[in-house]
């Protein structure tokens, strides 16, 4: 026997919750993209990529963040950010041998959470609170 306790009155706020999720993800990836673009050489050293690839990654993160904020092309943006997160997990877990929690908040738990958040963006198309043209 299963017990299902819900609060149906909260379901009417679903689009606001999806907007909040999109904005949080956009802030995280937007800031990361900004710092990649601001100092691609320094960031490249810290993440062990070439400066050109780091700048490209930064541009992709910034553009995807803009898409999440505006609601334009949410699903392709979410898919791209899922790939970025999976790349970070691969780098941390397999290359750097960082544990799930890591040391000093450098584990890959954070990237896994962002992957899940972007799966919600991908499968929900970000809700109905989007700019329309």
C-alpha positions in Angstrom: 0.0 0.0 0.0 1.4 3.4 -0.9 0.6 6.7 0.7 0.6 9.7 -1.6 0.6 13.0 0.2 0.5 16.0 -2.1 -0.3 19.7 -1.8 -2.3 20.3 -5.0 -2.4 24.1 -4.3 1.3 24.2 -4.9 1.1 22.8 -8.4 -0.1 26.1 -9.7 3.3 27.5 -8.8 5.2 25.0 -10.8 6.2 27.5 -13.5 7.7 29.8 -10.9 9.7 26.9 -9.5 11.0 26.1 -12.9 11.9 29.7 -13.5 13.8 29.8 -10.2 15.6 26.6 -11.2 16.6 28.1 -14.6 17.8 31.3 -13.0 20.0 29.5 -10.4 21.5 27.3 -13.1 22.1 30.4 -15.3 23.8 32.2 -12.5 26.2 29.3 -11.8 27.1 28.6 -15.4 27.0 32.3 -16.4 29.6 33.1 -13.7 31.8 30.2 -14.7 31.6 31.2 -18.3 32.4 34.8 -17.5 35.6 33.8 -15.6 36.6 31.5 -18.4 36.3 34.3 -20.8 37.9 36.9 -18.6 41.1 34.9 -18.0 41.2 31.9 -20.4 44.9 31.3 -19.7 44.7 31.2 -16.0 41.5 29.2 -16.0 43.0 26.8 -18.6 45.8 26.0 -16.2 43.4 25.3 -13.4 41.2 23.0 -15.4 44.0 21.5 -17.5 42.6 22.5 -20.9 44.0 24.7 -23.7 43.2 28.4 -23.5 41.2 28.2 -26.7 39.1 25.3 -25.5 38.6 27.2 -22.2 37.4 30.3 -24.0 35.1 28.2 -26.1 33.7 26.5 -23.0 33.2 29.9 -21.4 31.3 31.2 -24.4 29.1 28.1 -24.5 28.3 28.5 -20.8 27.6 32.2 -21.2 25.3 31.7 -24.2 23.5 28.8 -22.6 23.0 30.9 -19.4 21.4 33.6 -21.5 19.1 31.0 -23.1 18.0 29.8 -19.7 17.3 33.3 -18.5 15.3 34.3 -21.5 13.6 31.0 -22.2 14.8 31.0 -25.8 16.3 27.6 -26.9 16.1 26.2 -23.3 16.3 22.5 -24.3 19.5 22.8 -26.5 21.0 25.0 -23.8 20.2 22.5 -21.1 21.6 19.6 -23.2 24.8 21.6 -23.8 25.2 22.3 -20.1 24.5 18.6 -19.2 27.5 17.8 -21.5 29.6 20.4 -19.8 28.7 18.9 -16.4 29.4 15.4 -17.5 32.8 16.6 -18.8 33.5 18.1 -15.4 32.5 14.9 -13.7 34.7 12.9 -16.0 37.7 15.2 -15.4 37.2 15.2 -11.6 36.3 11.5 -11.1 38.5 9.8 -13.7 41.4 12.1 -14.5 41.9 13.8 -11.2 40.6 10.9 -9.1 38.6 13.3 -7.0 36.0 11.6 -4.7 32.3 12.3 -4.8 32.7 14.9 -1.9 36.3 15.7 -2.7 38.4 17.9 -0.5 37.5 21.5 0.2 34.2 21.4 -1.9 36.0 20.2 -5.0 34.2 16.9 -5.4 31.9 16.1 -8.3 28.7 16.1 -6.3 28.1 19.7 -7.3 28.4 18.8 -11.0 26.0 15.8 -10.6 23.4 18.1 -9.0 23.8 20.6 -11.9 23.3 17.7 -14.3 20.1 16.7 -12.6 18.9 20.4 -12.6 19.5 20.6 -16.3 17.7 17.3 -16.9 14.6 19.1 -15.4 15.2 22.0 -17.7 15.6 19.6 -20.7 12.5 17.6 -19.9 10.2 20.4 -18.9 11.4 23.0 -21.5 11.8 25.3 -18.5 8.1 25.9 -18.0 5.9 28.6 -19.5 7.5 31.7 -18.1 9.7 32.5 -21.1 10.1 35.4 -23.5 8.1 34.9 -26.7 8.7 36.5 -30.0 
